[in-house]
Amino acid sequence: MAGMLGVLAFPLFVHLGRAPVRAWDESLFAMRAAYMAEQGRYLPDYDHWIPKGALHPNSKPPFTTWIQVIFLKVLGTTELALRLPASLAALGAMLFILWFFHNKLDMWPAGWTSAFVLATSSGFVREHAARTGDHDAPLALYMLMGVLAFYVLLNEEDRKARVKWWVLLSASAIASLLTKYLFGAMFWPGMALYAIYKGKLSWLLRQRALWVSATVVVLSCGGWVAFMEWQQPGFAGRVLYYEMLHRYTTVIEEHHAPWYFFLLQFWEGHFQPWLWLLPVPLAMLFFKASQKMKDFVLLLTACAATHLLVISSAHTKLPHYDVAAYPLLAMLAGIGLWKTMELLHLNWTNPLFQPTVVGLAIAGVVGFGILPYSKVIAQVWNPVWQEDENKYGYLFKEIEAHHGSLRKFKLVAPVFEAQAVYYAGLYNRRKGYQIELEDFPKRVQPGDTIMVCNRNYIDYLFRNYQLQGLATYEQCFVARVEGRSMASEDERKGQK
């Protein structure tokens, strides 16, 4: 068992802190958590992290940030500390699946196959999910706990035994909503459909515990938004429109894609080869199987389907919007894998089918074991970010390791280059650097020491200035501005 747990955990934690934080969301979450760890309060906008940072209001909910703050306090402000909560949440989802299959469904082999599917799903064990300091993998755990608690509640006859599941369901709702607002409620329509199918919707609505739980959830989540509105007028409006309504009804920041975008992601590798196993549990709904298994498959299918329907119909689409669905899809595919293995086992000793069974078993071990695990290991083994906006962090680490005297310079970058802003603020706050943000390369003066990664800015600077290189990482560099170039001087004289 310990060896299998190691197999599941290895892709989540190997080289977890090696790469710098990624631009945009991970950098923004890093600023929120680091500011809260240092200042003990919520980050209003990003010029509080470093002067001249973007005046971009921070309206994200705090639950998972609080967890990250604890890790930053204990382990220091590092990439590893920022990312551990997400990776531990992913491992927690696997362990919860194992426990649930064993203790509530009495199908422990399906628990192991489901956990293995999740651990080898490229769309889950990647950046912006289980491998970075974003909040999608923790959200997937919170939402999974809610679905499984709901399943037990509708099947548990003992009133006292139901209490702990009501508590878990309420805690799941609070954690989900305070991690990603209404996105954390994406499984609720599927849960309601399941209650209707079971003929228990009216029973559910008569439960006093439901209304107590709902009250606690509304007071917890609504109370936090109300408090922030009191602290920062306009906060609630931004939450309602920017964080929720506008993402569904309009295209935010050019993140548009066709309706089949997430299905295409699954098909092109995010959920391969496991996509091929999903028909097996779906077929069980129409053929001989235990009612308990049919009910469970139906609940998982309803929740995953409603989630994917909502995010596919939204106008704004981002690749990580499907992360919360992976644990449910992994359980469905895991059931399919278990049933397939069971069928092969039943025919293993039959001389008539044995050659075919042996061949299928070998193909299965390779196609559904070795290849997906090798693929996910290759994906996480040596993570190196290739995008230009993700290279500032490498240059900062190069400077710190090999150029100790470079502690004061201008960081010339677009106004909201999130990774650049995060590391500039971090090095100023924690390492004693004196870094000034400058978003307009025309303001560079002879005598300045500058850092730059943006290719357009680099082209402009080389055309207009004489630069003495001091440190480099790929196309990024720190340089001293020696003077204006001859071509630039001639152009200026011509303009006069």
Backbone hydrogen bonds, N-H to C=O, Kabsch-Sander energy under -0.5 kcal/mol:
donor,donor_aa,acceptor,acceptor_aa,energy
5,L,1,M,-2.5
6,G,2,A,-2.1
7,V,3,G,-1.9
8,L,4,M,-2.1
9,A,5,L,-2.4
10,F,6,G,-2.3
12,L,9,A,-1.2
13,F,9,A,-1.4
13,F,10,F,-0.5
14,V,10,F,-2.1
16,L,13,F,-1.7
18,R,15,H,-1.1
26,E,23,A,-0.6
27,S,22,R,-1.3
28,L,24,W,-2.7
29,F,25,D,-2.9
30,A,26,E,-2.3
31,M,27,S,-2.3
32,R,28,L,-2.2
33,A,29,F,-2.6
34,A,30,A,-2.8
35,Y,31,M,-2.4
36,M,32,R,-2.1
37,A,33,A,-2.6
38,E,34,A,-1.9
39,Q,35,Y,-3.7
40,G,35,Y,-0.5
40,G,36,M,-1.9
46,Y,54,A,-0.7
46,Y,56,H,-0.6
47,D,54,A,-0.5
48,H,45,D,-1.4
49,W,46,Y,-0.6
50,I,46,Y,-1.1
53,G,50,I,-2.0
56,H,54,A,-2.0
58,N,44,P,-3.1
59,S,57,P,-0.7
63,F,178,L,-2.2
66,W,62,P,-2.6
67,I,63,F,-1.2
68,Q,64,T,-2.2
69,V,65,T,-2.4
70,I,66,W,-1.6
71,F,67,I,-1.6
72,L,68,Q,-2.5
73,K,69,V,-2.5
74,V,70,I,-2.0
75,L,71,F,-3.2
76,G,72,L,-1.7
78,T,76,G,-1.8
82,L,78,T,-1.9
83,R,79,E,-1.9
84,L,80,L,-2.2
86,A,83,R,-0.6
87,S,83,R,-2.0
88,L,84,L,-3.1
89,A,85,P,-2.0
90,A,86,A,-2.0
91,L,87,S,-2.3
92,G,88,L,-2.8
93,A,89,A,-2.2
94,M,90,A,-1.7
95,L,91,L,-2.6
96,F,92,G,-2.5
97,I,93,A,-2.1
98,L,94,M,-2.4
99,W,95,L,-2.6
100,F,96,F,-2.6
101,F,97,I,-2.5
102,H,98,L,-1.9
103,N,99,W,-2.9
104,K,100,F,-2.5
105,L,100,F,-1.2
107,M,101,F,-3.1
110,A,107,M,-1.1
111,G,107,M,-1.2
112,W,108,W,-1.7
113,T,109,P,-2.2
114,S,110,A,-2.2
115,A,111,G,-2.4
116,F,112,W,-2.3
117,V,113,T,-2.3
118,L,114,S,-2.3
119,A,115,A,-2.4
120,T,116,F,-1.2
120,T,117,V,-0.6
121,S,118,L,-1.2
122,S,120,T,-0.8
123,G,270,H,-2.3
124,F,121,S,-1.9
125,V,121,S,-2.5
126,R,124,F,-1.4
129,A,126,R,-1.1
130,A,124,F,-2.3
131,R,126,R,-2.1
132,T,129,A,-0.7
139,L,135,H,-1.9
140,A,136,D,-2.2
141,L,137,A,-1.8
142,Y,138,P,-2.5
143,M,139,L,-2.7
144,L,140,A,-2.1
145,M,141,L,-2.4
146,G,142,Y,-1.6
147,V,143,M,-2.0
148,L,144,L,-2.4
149,A,145,M,-2.2
150,F,146,G,-2.2
151,Y,147,V,-2.0
152,V,148,L,-1.8
153,L,149,A,-2.4
154,L,150,F,-2.0
155,N,151,Y,-0.6
155,N,152,V,-1.2
156,E,152,V,-1.6
159,R,157,E,-0.5
162,R,158,D,-1.4
163,V,159,R,-0.7
163,V,160,K,-0.9
164,K,160,K,-0.5
165,W,161,A,-0.5
166,W,162,R,-2.1
167,V,163,V,-2.3
168,L,164,K,-2.2
169,L,165,W,-2.5
170,S,166,W,-2.5
171,A,167,V,-2.8
172,S,168,L,-2.6
173,A,169,L,-2.2
174,I,170,S,-2.4
175,A,171,A,-2.7
176,S,172,S,-2.5
177,L,173,A,-2.7
178,L,174,I,-2.4
179,T,176,S,-1.2
180,K,176,S,-2.2
181,Y,177,L,-2.0
183,F,180,K,-1.7
184,G,181,Y,-2.3
185,A,182,L,-1.9
186,M,183,F,-1.4
188,W,185,A,-1.4
191,M,187,F,-2.1
192,A,188,W,-2.4
193,L,189,P,-2.3
194,Y,190,G,-2.0
195,A,191,M,-2.1
196,I,192,A,-2.1
197,Y,193,L,-2.4
198,K,194,Y,-2.3
199,G,196,I,-1.2
200,K,195,A,-2.9
201,L,195,A,-0.7
204,L,200,K,-2.7
205,L,201,L,-2.4
206,R,202,S,-1.0
207,Q,204,L,-1.4
210,L,207,Q,-0.6
211,W,207,Q,-1.2
212,V,208,R,-2.2
213,S,209,A,-2.7
214,A,210,L,-2.8
215,T,211,W,-2.1
216,V,212,V,-2.4
217,V,213,S,-2.6
218,V,214,A,-2.7
219,L,215,T,-2.7
220,S,216,V,-2.3
221,C,217,V,-2.7
222,G,218,V,-2.4
223,G,218,V,-0.6
223,G,219,L,-1.4
224,W,220,S,-1.4
225,V,221,C,-2.0
226,A,222,G,-2.6
227,F,223,G,-2.4
228,M,224,W,-2.4
229,E,225,V,-2.2
230,W,226,A,-2.0
231,Q,227,F,-2.1
232,Q,228,M,-3.4
235,F,232,Q,-2.0
238,R,234,G,-1.9
239,V,235,F,-2.3
240,L,236,A,-2.5
241,Y,237,G,-2.6
242,Y,238,R,-1.1
243,E,238,R,-1.8
244,M,239,V,-0.6
245,L,240,L,-2.7
246,H,241,Y,-3.1
247,R,241,Y,-0.5
248,Y,244,M,-1.1
248,Y,245,L,-0.7
249,T,245,L,-2.6
250,T,246,H,-2.2
252,I,250,T,-0.7
255,H,252,I,-1.8
256,H,254,E,-1.6
261,F,258,P,-1.8
264,L,260,Y,-2.6
265,Q,261,F,-1.8
266,F,262,F,-2.1
267,W,263,L,-2.3
268,E,264,L,-2.7
269,G,266,F,-1.1
270,H,265,Q,-2.5
271,F,266,F,-1.4
272,Q,269,G,-1.0
275,L,271,F,-1.8
276,W,273,P,-1.7
277,L,274,W,-1.6
278,L,274,W,-0.6
278,L,275,L,-1.0
280,V,277,L,-1.2
282,L,278,L,-1.5
283,A,279,P,-2.4
284,M,280,V,-1.3
285,L,281,P,-0.6
285,L,282,L,-1.0
286,F,283,A,-1.7
287,F,283,A,-0.8
294,K,290,S,-2.4
295,D,291,Q,-2.8
296,F,292,K,-2.1
297,V,293,M,-2.6
298,L,294,K,-2.4
299,L,295,D,-2.3
300,L,296,F,-2.4
301,T,297,V,-2.5
302,A,298,L,-2.7
303,C,299,L,-2.4
304,A,300,L,-2.6
305,A,301,T,-2.6
306,T,302,A,-2.2
307,H,303,C,-2.1
308,L,304,A,-2.4
309,L,305,A,-2.4
310,V,306,T,-2.3
311,I,307,H,-2.3
312,S,308,L,-1.9
313,S,309,L,-1.5
314,A,310,V,-1.0
315,H,248,Y,-2.0
316,T,247,R,-2.0
317,K,255,H,-2.9
317,K,315,H,-0.5
321,Y,318,L,-2.1
322,D,319,P,-0.6
323,V,320,H,-1.6
325,A,322,D,-1.4
326,Y,322,D,-0.6
326,Y,323,V,-1.4
329,L,325,A,-2.5
330,A,326,Y,-3.0
331,M,327,P,-1.7
332,L,328,L,-2.0
333,A,329,L,-2.9
334,G,330,A,-2.6
335,I,331,M,-2.2
336,G,332,L,-2.0
337,L,333,A,-2.6
338,W,334,G,-2.5
339,K,335,I,-2.6
340,T,336,G,-2.0
341,M,337,L,-2.6
342,E,338,W,-2.5
343,L,339,K,-2.2
344,L,340,T,-2.1
345,H,341,M,-2.2
346,L,342,E,-2.1
347,N,343,L,-1.2
348,W,345,H,-1.1
350,N,347,N,-0.8
353,F,350,N,-0.8
354,Q,350,N,-1.7
357,V,353,F,-2.9
358,V,354,Q,-3.0
359,G,355,P,-2.3
360,L,356,T,-2.7
361,A,357,V,-2.7
362,I,358,V,-2.4
363,A,359,G,-2.4
364,G,360,L,-2.6
365,V,361,A,-2.5
366,V,362,I,-2.1
367,G,363,A,-3.4
368,F,364,G,-2.8
370,I,365,V,-2.5
371,L,366,V,-2.8
373,Y,369,G,-1.6
374,S,370,I,-2.6
375,K,371,L,-2.4
376,V,372,P,-2.0
377,I,373,Y,-2.1
378,A,374,S,-2.5
379,Q,375,K,-1.7
380,V,376,V,-1.3
381,W,377,I,-1.9
382,N,378,A,-0.5
390,N,387,E,-1.8
391,K,388,D,-1.8
395,L,391,K,-1.7
396,F,392,Y,-2.7
397,K,393,G,-2.1
398,E,394,Y,-2.1
399,I,395,L,-2.6
400,E,396,F,-2.4
401,A,397,K,-2.1
402,H,398,E,-2.4
403,H,399,I,-2.4
406,L,403,H,-1.8
407,R,405,S,-1.6
409,F,434,Q,-1.3
410,K,449,T,-3.3
411,L,436,E,-3.0
412,V,410,K,-0.8
412,V,451,M,-2.8
413,A,411,L,-0.9
413,A,438,E,-1.7
417,E,414,P,-1.4
418,A,416,F,-1.3
421,V,417,E,-2.3
422,Y,418,A,-2.5
423,Y,419,Q,-2.4
424,A,420,A,-2.4
425,G,421,V,-2.3
426,L,422,Y,-2.6
427,Y,423,Y,-2.8
428,N,424,A,-1.9
429,R,425,G,-2.6
430,R,426,L,-3.0
431,K,426,L,-0.5
431,K,427,Y,-1.1
432,G,428,N,-0.6
433,Y,427,Y,-2.2
434,Q,407,R,-3.5
436,E,409,F,-2.0
438,E,411,L,-2.6
443,R,440,F,-2.2
444,V,441,P,-1.6
447,G,481,V,-3.4
448,D,445,Q,-2.2
450,I,448,D,-0.5
450,I,479,A,-3.0
451,M,410,K,-2.8
452,V,477,F,-2.2
453,C,412,V,-0.5
458,I,454,N,-2.5
459,D,455,R,-2.5
460,Y,456,N,-2.1
461,L,457,Y,-2.6
462,F,458,I,-2.5
463,R,459,D,-1.7
464,N,460,Y,-1.6
465,Y,461,L,-2.2
466,Q,483,G,-3.7
467,L,465,Y,-0.6
468,Q,480,R,-2.6
469,G,467,L,-0.6
470,L,478,V,-3.3
471,A,478,V,-1.7
473,Y,476,C,-2.3
476,C,473,Y,-2.3
477,F,452,V,-2.1
478,V,471,A,-2.9
479,A,450,I,-2.5
480,R,468,Q,-2.6
481,V,448,D,-3.3
482,E,466,Q,-2.7
482,E,480,R,-0.9
483,G,466,Q,-1.1
485,S,464,N,-1.5
489,E,485,S,-2.3
490,D,486,M,-2.8
491,E,487,A,-2.1
492,R,488,S,-2.2
493,K,489,E,-2.4
494,G,490,D,-2.2
495,Q,491,E,-1.8
496,K,492,R,-1.4
